[in-house]
Amino acid sequence: MNKISVIVLVGPPGAGKGTQADLLSEDFGFIHFETSKIIEEKFNNARTGDLEMANQYEMFKSGKLNDPKLVRAWVIEEIEKIGKEKKNIVFSSSPRTIFEAEGEMPLLESIYGKENIFTVNIEVSEEESMKRNSNRRICKASRHPIPNFPEFVGIKVCPKDGSEVVTRVLDNPETIKVRYATYLEETKPVLDFLKERGYKIIGINGDQPIKAVHDDIMNELHEKHASNHEDLLDNLNG
């Protein structure tokens, strides 16, 4: 599957996008592009007294999306850097709005080719989203997600890098409700946007255990990659 260059994971909070992105990055050697990490780094490096960034941070903590113009500019900047290094990407939280998709997808197409970009929609119910996020944590050093699954109950250090496990400011019941509603209103429409532009969307049942979700994604990617290859051969022969 060396023709797969970009994987875009879409799904509500708690869908396991970060976990699956980590697994896919290990499978393919891709860079895990986590938009929230970039946003948090921007906040951490903001100048003292920067009122605009302070306001954006309050929005971030509330579960609402930050200014799409700012985020799109930050994401495009990072995509260009990664593209110059000729590294492939798995996105766990981008694009988050149609506005962002309008700027990001053409750039990805120009660097990697539209036929090498695959979109995966991980579907989970609102109930499951609330359940998972209410006790979701990440590791402090590398932000590896620690899902709210039985095998991770009581864990205090990351099994991957040994760093402290912490709870994100976003992962509390009130904020999760806002984040889920925001996903339905602003991010889910991105799927229709991509469909209208000829992208094939891979639907995955995200209510399953981590391994089952990962296996389904891998199987679908193999099938879609083979289908794309056959379409290309048909076009060449036609």
C-alpha positions as CSV (number, residue, x, y, z in Angstrom):
1,M,0.0,0.0,0.0
2,N,2.9,2.4,-0.7
3,K,0.6,4.6,-2.8
4,I,-1.4,5.7,0.3
5,S,0.1,9.0,1.2
6,V,-2.5,10.8,3.4
7,I,-5.2,9.3,5.7
8,V,-7.8,11.7,7.1
9,L,-9.6,10.4,10.1
10,V,-13.0,12.0,10.8
11,G,-15.2,11.3,13.8
12,P,-16.8,12.8,16.9
13,P,-15.0,13.2,20.2
14,G,-14.3,9.8,21.6
15,A,-14.2,8.1,18.2
16,G,-10.6,7.0,18.9
17,K,-9.1,9.1,16.1
18,G,-5.9,9.7,18.1
19,T,-5.5,6.0,19.0
20,Q,-6.1,4.9,15.5
21,A,-3.8,7.5,14.1
22,D,-1.0,6.3,16.3
23,L,-1.6,2.7,15.1
24,L,-1.6,3.8,11.5
25,S,1.5,5.9,11.9
26,E,3.2,2.8,13.3
27,D,1.9,0.6,10.4
28,F,2.9,3.0,7.6
29,G,5.6,5.2,9.1
30,F,3.4,8.2,8.7
31,I,3.5,11.4,10.8
32,H,0.5,11.7,13.1
33,F,-0.7,15.2,12.5
34,E,-2.7,16.2,15.5
35,T,-4.4,19.6,15.0
36,S,-5.1,20.2,18.7
37,K,-1.5,19.7,19.5
38,I,-0.5,22.5,17.0
39,I,-3.2,24.7,18.5
40,E,-2.0,24.1,22.1
41,E,1.6,24.8,21.1
42,K,0.5,28.1,19.6
43,F,-1.2,29.0,22.9
44,N,1.8,28.0,24.9
45,N,4.1,30.1,22.8
46,A,1.8,33.1,22.6
47,R,3.1,36.5,23.8
48,T,2.0,37.6,27.2
49,G,-0.9,40.1,26.8
50,D,-2.0,38.8,23.4
51,L,-5.7,39.3,23.9
52,E,-6.7,37.5,20.6
53,M,-4.9,34.4,21.6
54,A,-6.3,34.6,25.2
55,N,-9.8,34.7,23.7
56,Q,-9.0,31.8,21.4
57,Y,-7.8,29.8,24.4
58,E,-11.0,30.4,26.2
59,M,-12.9,29.1,23.2
60,F,-10.6,26.1,23.1
61,K,-11.3,25.3,26.7
62,S,-15.0,25.6,26.3
63,G,-15.1,22.9,23.5
64,K,-15.8,25.3,20.7
65,L,-13.7,25.4,17.6
66,N,-11.1,28.1,17.2
67,D,-11.1,30.7,14.4
68,P,-11.0,28.6,11.2
69,K,-8.9,31.2,9.5
70,L,-6.2,31.0,12.2
71,V,-6.3,27.2,12.3
72,R,-6.3,26.8,8.6
73,A,-3.2,29.0,8.3
74,W,-1.4,27.0,11.1
75,V,-2.3,23.7,9.5
76,I,-1.3,24.7,6.0
77,E,2.1,26.0,7.4
78,E,2.7,22.5,8.9
79,I,1.5,20.6,5.8
80,E,4.0,22.6,3.7
81,K,6.8,21.7,6.0
82,I,6.0,18.0,6.1
83,G,5.5,18.0,2.3
84,K,8.9,19.4,1.7
85,E,10.3,16.6,3.8
86,K,8.4,14.1,1.6
87,K,6.8,12.5,4.6
88,N,3.3,11.0,4.6
89,I,0.5,12.0,7.0
90,V,-2.3,10.6,9.0
91,F,-4.7,13.4,10.3
92,S,-6.6,12.8,13.5
93,S,-8.5,16.0,13.7
94,S,-8.3,18.0,10.5
95,P,-9.9,19.5,8.5
96,R,-12.5,20.4,11.2
97,T,-14.6,22.8,9.1
98,I,-15.5,23.2,5.4
99,F,-13.6,26.4,5.4
100,E,-10.5,24.6,6.5
101,A,-11.1,21.7,4.0
102,E,-11.3,24.3,1.2
103,G,-7.8,25.4,1.9
104,E,-6.1,22.2,3.1
105,M,-7.4,19.6,0.6
106,P,-6.2,21.4,-2.6
107,L,-2.7,21.7,-1.0
108,L,-2.7,18.0,0.0
109,E,-3.7,17.1,-3.6
110,S,-1.0,19.2,-5.1
111,I,1.7,17.6,-2.9
112,Y,0.5,14.0,-2.7
113,G,-2.1,13.5,-5.5
114,K,-5.8,13.2,-4.9
115,E,-5.8,9.5,-5.6
116,N,-3.4,8.9,-2.7
117,I,-5.7,10.6,-0.1
118,F,-8.0,8.3,1.9
119,T,-10.8,9.5,4.3
120,V,-12.0,7.3,7.1
121,N,-15.2,8.2,9.0
122,I,-15.1,6.6,12.5
123,E,-18.7,6.5,13.7
124,V,-19.7,6.5,17.4
125,S,-22.9,7.4,19.2
126,E,-23.2,10.5,21.4
127,E,-23.7,8.1,24.4
128,E,-20.5,6.3,23.6
129,S,-18.7,9.6,23.0
130,M,-19.7,10.9,26.4
131,K,-18.7,7.6,28.1
132,R,-15.3,7.5,26.5
133,N,-14.3,11.1,26.9
134,S,-15.4,11.5,30.5
135,N,-12.4,9.5,31.7
136,R,-10.1,9.9,28.7
137,R,-6.5,10.8,29.3
138,I,-3.2,11.4,27.4
139,C,0.4,11.0,28.3
140,K,2.3,14.2,29.2
141,A,5.4,13.7,27.0
142,S,4.0,12.6,23.6
143,R,0.2,12.9,24.0
144,H,-0.4,9.2,23.4
145,P,-4.1,8.7,24.0
146,I,-5.1,6.5,27.0
147,P,-8.7,5.4,26.1
148,N,-11.4,4.9,28.7
149,F,-11.3,1.1,28.3
150,P,-11.1,-1.5,31.0
151,E,-7.5,-2.4,30.3
152,F,-6.4,1.1,31.0
153,V,-8.3,1.7,34.3
154,G,-5.9,3.0,37.0
155,I,-2.9,3.4,34.7
156,K,-0.6,6.2,35.8
157,V,2.2,6.0,33.3
158,C,2.1,5.8,29.5
159,P,2.8,2.2,28.3
160,K,4.6,3.6,25.3
161,D,7.0,6.2,26.7
162,G,6.6,5.9,30.5
163,S,5.6,9.5,31.0
164,E,2.9,10.8,33.4
165,V,-0.7,10.2,32.3
166,V,-2.9,13.4,32.6
167,T,-6.4,14.6,31.9
168,R,-6.9,17.2,29.2
169,V,-8.7,20.4,29.9
170,L,-11.2,19.4,27.1
171,D,-12.2,16.1,28.7
172,N,-15.0,17.0,31.1
173,P,-18.7,16.2,30.7
174,E,-19.8,19.8,30.1
175,T,-17.1,20.5,27.5
176,I,-17.7,17.1,25.8
177,K,-21.4,17.9,25.2
178,V,-20.3,21.2,23.5
179,R,-17.7,19.4,21.5
180,Y,-20.1,16.7,20.2
181,A,-22.7,19.3,19.2
182,T,-19.9,21.3,17.5
183,Y,-18.8,18.2,15.6
184,L,-22.3,17.6,14.3
185,E,-22.7,21.3,13.2
186,E,-19.3,22.1,11.8
187,T,-17.1,19.0,11.2
188,K,-19.5,16.3,10.1
189,P,-20.5,18.4,7.0
190,V,-16.9,18.1,5.9
191,L,-17.7,14.5,4.9
192,D,-20.4,15.7,2.4
193,F,-17.9,18.3,1.1
194,L,-15.4,15.6,0.4
195,K,-17.9,13.3,-1.2
196,E,-19.0,16.0,-3.6
197,R,-15.4,16.4,-4.7
198,G,-15.0,12.8,-5.5
199,Y,-13.4,11.4,-2.3
200,K,-14.4,7.9,-1.3
201,I,-15.4,7.9,2.4
202,I,-14.6,4.7,4.3
203,G,-17.2,4.2,7.1
204,I,-16.1,2.4,10.2
205,N,-18.0,1.3,13.3
206,G,-16.1,3.0,16.1
207,D,-18.1,1.4,18.9
208,Q,-15.9,-1.8,18.6
209,P,-12.8,-2.5,20.6
210,I,-9.6,-0.7,19.4
211,K,-8.1,-3.7,17.6
212,A,-11.4,-4.4,15.8
213,V,-11.6,-0.8,14.6
214,H,-8.0,-0.9,13.5
215,D,-8.5,-4.2,11.6
216,D,-11.5,-2.8,9.8
217,I,-9.6,0.3,8.8
218,M,-6.7,-1.7,7.5
219,N,-9.0,-4.1,5.5
220,E,-10.9,-1.1,4.0
221,L,-7.7,0.7,3.1
222,H,-6.4,-2.4,1.3
223,E,-9.7,-2.8,-0.6
224,K,-9.9,0.9,-1.6
225,H,-6.2,1.0,-2.5
226,A,-6.7,-2.0,-4.8
227,S,-9.8,-0.4,-6.3
228,N,-8.0,2.9,-7.0
229,H,-5.2,1.0,-8.7
230,E,-7.7,-0.9,-10.9
231,D,-9.4,2.4,-11.8
232,L,-6.0,3.9,-12.8
233,L,-5.3,0.9,-15.0
234,D,-8.7,1.2,-16.6
235,N,-8.0,4.9,-17.4
236,L,-4.6,4.1,-18.8
237,N,-6.0,1.3,-21.0
238,G,-9.0,3.3,-22.0
